[in-house]
Amino acid sequence: MKILFPYLARWRSANRSRYHQLLTHLCEFGHQVYVLTAPPMALNDISANDLISSDNELPSGLTINELEAPQALRSFWRMPVRRSKLLKKGLVSITSLNQISRFVDKEQIDVLLLYNLPQAPLLNLVDCHTHFDLADDLVAMMEVELGVIAKMGMMTAANVVQNHMLAKAATVTVASSVLEERIDRRVLMLPNGADVEELDQVDDSAWREQRNGPTVGFVGAFEYWVNFELVLKAAQRLPHVTFLLVGSGRRLTDIKRMIAELDLDNVVLTGAKPYREAMSYVAGMDVCLLPFTKDAVSDGSCPLKLFEYAALRKPIVSTFTHEVARIGQGWISFADDEADFVAAIESLLADRRAASHAGEAGRAMVEQLYNWPNLTRQFEELLVKRTVPSFETAAARRSVLEALNSNF
């Protein structure tokens, strides 16, 4: 099977997305995958800049090329213009429509994998199986990105486009049960997960050799859906604990400013790191954080880092979001205000038995339900048969989830 994935970001960035995992494993299962990445863009986005210069780790069967664009647009994309992420990515998608259509015909592509709203026209331009993956609440994300402009009718248009993609695509996957419940068609609920075999190889020694004492941390994109104010206030109240923040993004400047204003010397910023190195930092953490904001974007999210933390047997403190609460009932500590958030961290640091119990519960979840090889097999079955399986996969997952939660 030949699969084409137009990616509105840089494949070699620090961001190891669900598409990296799904497509890499599809290659390992013997399929051919073509990725067309976005040209370089001046965005303070963890996924917009290359971090890995070598393709030595690419699996056999994965081919990466760049989407075409006129020179004038390439010049604009390299200009650091505030709040231009949606505009730039939209222009990438629009200007590459013909290239993608030609690529489908030339390479005799079997499946075109789409995941973002500007890609909607492709559903009417290609003669192959079309698949739409809804990994986040795209309309809610657009509302935040657009700000005031959203009040001028853009949200109505976004809803129309998303509904069109959901109806027009031959098959659809969604990443969370929150998103699944909103869609009036048959879809495959395909959550995120972790690669246990890969994560078992990471080493925490580099960080442990640098620091003594407890470490609490976060890894991921420094974006608007992460409540860094809560994290830094917790760091202020726990001066004996090192707060290790791994990643980068558009909020990095704000975070540095807050660290200076609060005079925090127990917060470490590593910057964006390659995936294996980032996970090695996580391996060195005693407690891991999921500090999401309270909004529709967070509620509909099935965060990758949840499963990576869990695969590494880390106890987790999270703010309450619907999908994380559904998955982590009984083994994730939930807290929304500053006092409870700090208390949850302190409790796990003080009680190693409880922390270990939570870590083992999370690991069991990943091994049985949320591991990428098994998830990719479900995705492969959907694409090969071209119809949503009648399984009982979703029902079986809920049954296992309930059973696991009841044990913890």
C-alpha positions as CSV (number, residue, x, y, z in Angstrom):
1,M,0.0,0.0,0.0
2,K,1.3,3.5,-0.9
3,I,0.4,6.3,1.4
4,L,0.9,10.0,0.8
5,F,0.9,12.5,3.7
6,P,1.2,16.2,3.0
7,Y,2.5,17.6,6.3
8,L,2.1,21.3,7.1
9,A,5.2,21.2,9.3
10,R,8.8,20.0,9.2
11,W,9.2,16.2,9.5
12,R,12.7,16.6,11.1
13,S,11.6,18.9,13.8
14,A,11.7,18.2,17.6
15,N,8.0,17.4,17.4
16,R,7.4,13.6,17.3
17,S,3.8,13.7,16.3
18,R,1.2,10.9,16.0
19,Y,1.9,10.9,12.3
20,H,5.6,10.1,12.9
21,Q,4.6,7.1,14.9
22,L,1.8,5.8,12.7
23,L,3.6,6.2,9.4
24,T,6.9,4.9,10.8
25,H,5.2,1.7,12.0
26,L,3.3,1.4,8.7
27,C,6.7,1.4,7.0
28,E,7.9,-1.3,9.4
29,F,4.8,-3.3,8.4
30,G,5.9,-3.2,4.8
31,H,4.0,-0.3,3.3
32,Q,5.5,2.6,1.3
33,V,5.0,6.1,2.8
34,Y,5.6,9.4,1.1
35,V,5.8,12.6,3.2
36,L,5.7,16.0,1.6
37,T,6.8,18.5,4.3
38,A,6.2,22.3,4.4
39,P,9.0,24.6,3.4
40,P,11.0,26.4,6.2
41,M,8.9,29.1,7.9
42,A,9.7,31.7,10.5
43,L,7.5,30.5,13.2
44,N,8.3,30.1,16.9
45,D,6.7,26.7,16.7
46,I,8.4,23.5,17.8
47,S,7.2,21.7,14.6
48,A,8.3,24.5,12.2
49,N,12.1,24.1,12.4
50,D,14.4,21.2,11.6
51,L,16.3,19.8,14.5
52,I,17.6,16.6,13.0
53,S,20.0,16.9,10.1
54,S,20.4,13.2,9.3
55,D,18.0,10.7,7.8
56,N,19.9,7.8,9.2
57,E,17.0,6.9,11.5
58,L,14.4,6.9,8.8
59,P,12.8,3.5,8.3
60,S,13.0,1.7,5.0
61,G,10.0,2.7,2.9
62,L,9.7,6.3,4.1
63,T,10.5,9.0,1.5
64,I,10.5,12.7,2.4
65,N,10.3,15.6,0.0
66,E,9.3,19.2,0.3
67,L,6.1,20.9,-0.9
68,E,6.6,23.3,-3.8
69,A,6.1,27.0,-3.5
70,P,6.8,30.2,-5.5
71,Q,9.8,32.2,-4.4
72,A,7.7,35.2,-3.3
73,L,5.8,33.0,-0.9
74,R,9.0,31.4,0.4
75,S,10.3,34.9,1.2
76,F,7.1,35.7,3.1
77,W,7.2,32.4,5.0
78,R,10.7,33.3,6.3
79,M,9.5,36.7,7.6
80,P,8.8,36.7,11.4
81,V,5.3,38.0,11.3
82,R,3.2,37.8,14.5
83,R,0.1,35.6,14.6
84,S,0.8,34.4,11.0
85,K,0.8,30.6,11.7
86,L,-2.6,29.9,10.2
87,L,-2.0,32.2,7.2
88,K,1.3,30.7,6.4
89,K,0.1,27.1,6.7
90,G,-3.0,27.8,4.7
91,L,-0.9,29.3,1.9
92,V,1.3,26.2,2.0
93,S,-1.7,24.0,1.5
94,I,-3.4,26.1,-1.2
95,T,-0.2,26.4,-3.3
96,S,0.6,22.7,-3.2
97,L,-2.8,21.4,-4.3
98,N,-1.7,20.7,-7.9
99,Q,1.6,19.2,-6.8
100,I,-0.2,16.7,-4.5
101,S,-2.7,15.8,-7.1
102,R,0.0,15.1,-9.6
103,F,2.0,13.1,-7.1
104,V,-1.1,10.9,-6.4
105,D,-1.3,10.1,-10.1
106,K,2.4,9.7,-10.8
107,E,3.1,7.4,-7.9
108,Q,-0.2,5.6,-8.0
109,I,-1.0,6.5,-4.4
110,D,-3.5,4.2,-2.7
111,V,-4.3,6.4,0.3
112,L,-4.1,10.2,0.8
113,L,-3.9,11.0,4.5
114,L,-5.2,14.5,5.5
115,Y,-5.4,16.1,8.9
116,N,-6.0,19.8,8.6
117,L,-8.7,22.2,7.4
118,P,-6.8,23.9,4.5
119,Q,-6.4,20.5,2.9
120,A,-10.2,20.2,2.3
121,P,-10.0,20.9,-1.5
122,L,-7.9,17.8,-2.0
123,L,-10.9,15.6,-1.3
124,N,-12.3,16.6,-4.7
125,L,-9.0,16.6,-6.6
126,V,-7.6,13.2,-6.2
127,D,-8.5,9.7,-7.5
128,C,-7.6,7.5,-4.6
129,H,-8.8,6.6,-1.1
130,T,-9.0,9.7,1.1
131,H,-8.6,9.5,4.9
132,F,-9.2,12.3,7.3
133,D,-7.6,12.1,10.8
134,L,-9.1,14.5,13.4
135,A,-6.5,14.5,16.1
136,D,-7.6,17.7,17.8
137,D,-10.6,20.1,18.0
138,L,-9.4,22.1,14.9
139,V,-12.2,24.6,15.1
140,A,-11.5,25.4,18.7
141,M,-7.8,25.7,17.9
142,M,-8.6,28.1,15.0
143,E,-10.7,30.3,17.3
144,V,-7.7,30.8,19.6
145,E,-5.3,31.3,16.7
146,L,-7.5,33.9,15.0
147,G,-8.4,35.9,18.1
148,V,-10.6,38.8,17.3
149,I,-10.8,37.9,13.6
150,A,-12.8,34.8,14.6
151,K,-15.8,37.0,15.4
152,M,-16.0,38.0,11.7
153,G,-17.5,34.7,10.5
154,M,-14.4,32.7,10.2
155,M,-15.6,30.2,12.8
156,T,-18.7,29.4,10.8
157,A,-16.6,28.8,7.8
158,A,-14.2,26.5,9.8
159,N,-17.2,24.5,11.1
160,V,-18.5,24.1,7.5
161,V,-15.1,23.0,6.2
162,Q,-14.5,20.5,9.1
163,N,-18.0,19.0,8.6
164,H,-17.3,18.7,4.9
165,M,-14.1,16.8,5.4
166,L,-15.8,14.5,7.9
167,A,-18.5,13.8,5.4
168,K,-16.5,13.6,2.2
169,A,-13.5,11.5,3.3
170,A,-13.8,7.8,2.6
171,T,-12.7,6.9,6.1
172,V,-12.2,9.0,9.3
173,T,-10.2,8.5,12.5
174,V,-10.4,10.6,15.7
175,A,-8.0,10.7,18.5
176,S,-10.3,11.1,21.5
177,S,-13.7,9.9,22.7
178,V,-14.7,13.6,23.2
179,L,-14.3,14.2,19.4
180,E,-15.9,10.9,18.5
181,E,-19.1,11.7,20.4
182,R,-19.5,14.9,18.3
183,I,-19.4,13.2,14.9
184,D,-22.5,11.8,13.2
185,R,-20.8,9.2,11.1
186,R,-18.9,6.0,11.6
187,V,-15.4,6.7,12.6
188,L,-12.5,4.7,14.2
189,M,-11.4,6.1,17.5
190,L,-7.6,5.9,17.3
191,P,-6.0,7.4,20.4
192,N,-2.4,8.3,20.8
193,G,0.1,6.0,22.5
194,A,3.7,5.2,23.1
195,D,6.4,2.9,21.7
196,V,7.3,0.9,24.8
197,E,10.2,-0.9,23.1
198,E,11.8,2.4,22.1
199,L,11.2,4.1,25.5
200,D,12.7,1.2,27.4
201,Q,16.0,2.2,25.8
202,V,16.2,5.7,27.1
203,D,18.7,6.5,29.8
204,D,18.2,9.0,32.7
205,S,21.8,9.0,33.8
206,A,22.8,12.3,32.1
207,W,20.2,14.3,34.1
208,R,20.6,12.4,37.3
209,E,24.4,13.1,37.3
210,Q,23.7,16.8,37.0
211,R,21.1,17.2,39.8
212,N,20.5,16.0,43.3
213,G,17.1,16.1,44.8
214,P,13.6,15.7,43.3
215,T,12.8,16.7,39.8
216,V,9.3,17.5,38.5
217,G,8.9,18.1,34.8
218,F,7.1,18.7,31.5
219,V,8.0,17.9,27.9
220,G,6.3,19.2,24.8
221,A,5.2,22.3,22.9
222,F,5.3,25.6,24.8
223,E,1.9,26.7,23.4
224,Y,-1.3,28.4,24.6
225,W,-3.0,25.2,25.7
226,V,-0.3,24.6,28.5
227,N,-0.9,26.4,31.8
228,F,2.7,27.5,32.5
229,E,1.5,30.1,35.0
230,L,0.4,27.2,37.2
231,V,3.6,25.3,36.8
232,L,5.8,28.3,37.7
233,K,3.7,29.2,40.7
234,A,4.2,25.6,41.9
235,A,7.9,26.0,41.4
236,Q,7.8,29.2,43.5
237,R,6.1,27.3,46.3
238,L,8.5,24.3,46.0
239,P,12.0,25.9,46.0
240,H,13.6,22.6,47.0
241,V,12.3,20.9,43.8
242,T,13.8,21.3,40.4
243,F,11.3,22.0,37.6
244,L,12.6,20.7,34.3
245,L,10.8,22.0,31.2
246,V,11.8,20.3,28.0
247,G,10.7,21.8,24.7
248,S,10.1,25.1,23.0
249,G,7.3,27.1,21.2
250,R,5.6,30.4,21.0
251,R,5.3,30.9,24.7
252,L,9.0,30.5,25.4
253,T,9.6,34.3,25.7
254,D,6.7,34.6,28.2
255,I,8.0,31.8,30.3
256,K,11.5,33.3,30.5
257,R,9.9,36.6,31.5
258,M,7.8,34.9,34.3
259,I,10.8,33.0,35.6
260,A,12.8,36.3,35.9
261,E,9.8,38.1,37.5
262,L,9.3,35.3,40.1
263,D,13.1,35.1,40.6
264,L,13.1,31.3,40.2
265,D,16.4,29.5,40.3
266,N,14.9,26.0,40.4
267,V,13.5,26.0,36.9
268,V,15.6,24.6,34.0
269,L,14.7,25.2,30.4
270,T,16.5,22.8,28.0
271,G,15.1,24.1,24.7
272,A,13.9,21.8,21.9
273,K,15.6,18.4,21.9
274,P,15.6,15.4,19.6
275,Y,13.0,12.8,20.7
276,R,15.3,10.3,22.3
277,E,17.2,13.0,24.3
278,A,13.9,14.6,25.4
279,M,12.6,11.2,26.6
280,S,15.9,10.7,28.5
281,Y,15.1,13.9,30.4
282,V,11.6,12.5,31.2
283,A,13.2,9.3,32.4
284,G,15.1,11.5,35.0
285,M,11.9,13.1,36.3
286,D,10.2,12.0,39.6
287,V,6.8,13.4,38.8
288,C,5.5,14.5,35.3
289,L,3.0,17.2,34.6
290,L,0.1,17.7,32.3
291,P,-0.8,21.3,33.1
292,F,-3.5,22.0,30.5
293,T,-5.7,25.1,30.2
294,K,-9.4,24.8,30.8
295,D,-10.9,25.1,27.3
296,A,-12.3,23.1,24.4
297,V,-8.9,22.5,22.9
298,S,-7.6,20.7,26.0
299,D,-10.8,18.8,26.6
300,G,-10.7,17.3,23.1
301,S,-7.0,16.4,23.3
302,C,-5.5,13.0,23.7
303,P,-2.0,14.1,24.7
304,L,0.9,12.1,23.4
305,K,3.0,13.0,26.4
306,L,0.5,11.3,28.7
307,F,1.4,7.9,27.2
308,E,5.1,8.6,27.0
309,Y,5.1,9.5,30.7
310,A,3.1,6.4,31.5
311,A,5.3,4.1,29.4
312,L,8.3,5.4,31.5
313,R,6.4,4.5,34.7
314,K,6.1,8.1,35.8
315,P,3.5,9.3,38.3
316,I,1.5,12.1,36.7
317,V,-0.2,15.3,38.0
318,S,-2.7,16.8,35.6
319,T,-5.3,19.5,35.4
320,F,-8.7,18.1,34.7
321,T,-9.6,17.6,31.1
322,H,-12.3,15.2,29.9
323,E,-10.2,12.8,27.9
324,V,-7.3,12.6,30.3
325,A,-9.7,12.0,33.2
326,R,-11.4,9.2,31.2
327,I,-8.1,7.5,30.6
328,G,-6.4,8.2,33.9
329,Q,-9.1,7.6,36.4
330,G,-7.6,6.0,39.5
331,W,-3.9,6.5,38.7
332,I,-3.4,10.1,37.6
333,S,-3.6,12.8,40.3
334,F,-5.9,15.7,39.2
335,A,-5.6,19.2,40.5
336,D,-6.7,22.5,39.0
337,D,-5.8,25.3,41.5
338,E,-2.4,26.2,42.7
339,A,-2.7,24.8,46.2
340,D,-4.1,21.4,45.1
341,F,-1.5,21.2,42.3
342,V,1.3,21.7,44.7
343,A,-0.2,19.3,47.2
344,A,-0.5,16.6,44.6
345,I,3.2,17.0,43.6
346,E,4.3,16.9,47.2
347,S,2.2,13.8,47.9
348,L,3.8,11.8,45.1
349,L,7.3,13.0,46.0
350,A,6.8,12.0,49.7
351,D,5.1,8.7,49.0
352,R,7.3,6.6,46.8
353,R,5.0,3.6,47.1
354,A,2.0,5.6,45.8
355,A,4.2,7.1,43.0
356,S,5.4,3.6,42.0
357,H,1.9,2.2,42.0
358,A,0.7,5.0,39.8
359,G,3.6,4.5,37.4
360,E,3.0,0.8,37.1
361,A,-0.7,1.4,36.5
362,G,0.1,3.8,33.6
363,R,2.6,1.4,32.2
364,A,0.0,-1.4,32.2
365,M,-2.4,0.9,30.3
366,V,0.1,1.6,27.6
367,E,1.1,-2.1,27.2
368,Q,-2.5,-3.3,26.8
369,L,-4.2,-0.4,25.0
370,Y,-2.1,2.5,24.0
371,N,1.0,1.2,22.3
372,W,1.8,2.3,18.7
373,P,2.3,-1.1,17.1
374,N,-1.2,-2.2,18.1
375,L,-2.7,1.1,17.3
376,T,-1.0,1.1,13.9
377,R,-2.4,-2.4,13.2
378,Q,-5.9,-1.0,13.7
379,F,-5.1,1.9,11.4
380,E,-3.7,-0.5,8.8
381,E,-6.8,-2.7,8.9
382,L,-9.0,0.4,8.3
383,L,-6.9,1.6,5.3
384,V,-6.6,-1.9,3.7
385,K,-10.3,-2.8,4.0
386,R,-11.4,0.8,3.2
387,T,-14.3,0.5,5.7
388,V,-14.4,1.2,9.4
389,P,-14.1,-2.2,11.2
390,S,-17.3,-3.3,12.9
391,F,-15.3,-4.2,16.0
392,E,-15.7,-4.0,18.7
393,T,-12.3,-2.3,19.0
394,A,-13.8,0.8,20.6
395,A,-16.0,-1.3,22.9
396,A,-13.2,-3.7,23.7
397,R,-10.9,-0.7,24.5
398,R,-13.5,0.7,26.9
399,S,-14.0,-2.6,28.5
400,V,-10.2,-3.1,29.1
401,L,-9.9,0.5,30.2
402,E,-12.6,0.1,32.8
403,A,-11.1,-3.1,34.0
404,L,-7.7,-1.6,34.4
405,N,-9.0,1.5,36.1
406,S,-11.0,-0.7,38.6
407,N,-7.7,-2.4,39.6
408,F,-6.0,0.8,40.5
